[in-house]
Amino acid sequence: MLKLDSLRIRYGNVEAVKGISLEVQHGEIVALLGANGAGKSSTLRGVMNLSPKFGGKVFLRGEDISRLDTSEIVRKGCCLVPEGRRIFPYFTVEENLMMGDYGNSKGKTRQTKANWERVFSLFPILAERKKQLGGTLSGGEQQMLAIGRSLMLEPDIIMMDEPSLGLAPMLVEQIFALIQEIRDKFDRTILLVEQNAHMALQIADRGYILETGRIALSGPATELRKNPDVARAYLGMA
């Protein structure tokens, strides 16, 4: 579904991503883990052409999308749920979701209706609050809205940047359960950037661990959970 080949991202003289290669297969949840500043968000932004590539290529379903505009990458079925949610605070819930539908190139009326039903079945609270301003929602509800907006695009792959950031533990569990449901119920592929390595590796099929812009470890999530270096550095285990 998605392949990065020697991707490099540079900001001025600082190289944030140093030639990483990874793959995400159809139907997988793949976790991209690492400490602050490891290059996780830069990697996602590089895929979407929101950060300048210094080298390497990005392939979506085998097609080279490295030089495409962000809007074209979205139309081809790859979208990003950004860190911090980035909803429109002065738009209603309904209007925020409509912005997702606006970017949907498939855009047929029947399918648009199905998308609304899909989002509201997954997030019933959004149906209850569809006339409420996005900025008045709780942090967890705003995260649901950001994810719901992405689903309106009918993407093949959803990249999520720190979806649990700033949420209470109970809401964190709920968000991770919803991510798993999106994959299982709606056949979506997910690349998940998270600092909560414990929860991410519970739902992921595979994982990559970034350290200072390079992939330090990769493998099945079950193996990474058992790796003593991972446990010590990321899972809070001695």
Secondary structure, DSSP 8 states (H G I E B T S, - for coil): -EEEEEEEEEETTEEEEEEEEEEE-TT-EEEEE--TTSSHHHHHHHHTTSS-EEEEEEEETTEE-TTS-HHHHHHTTEEEE-TT----TTSBHHHHHHHHHHT-SS--HHHHHHHHHHHHHH-HHHHHTTTSBGGGS-HHHHHHHHHHHHHTT--SEEEEE-TTTT--HHHHHHHHHHHHHHHHHH--EEEEEES-HHHHHHH-SEEEEEETTEEEEEEEHHHHHH-HHHHHHHS---
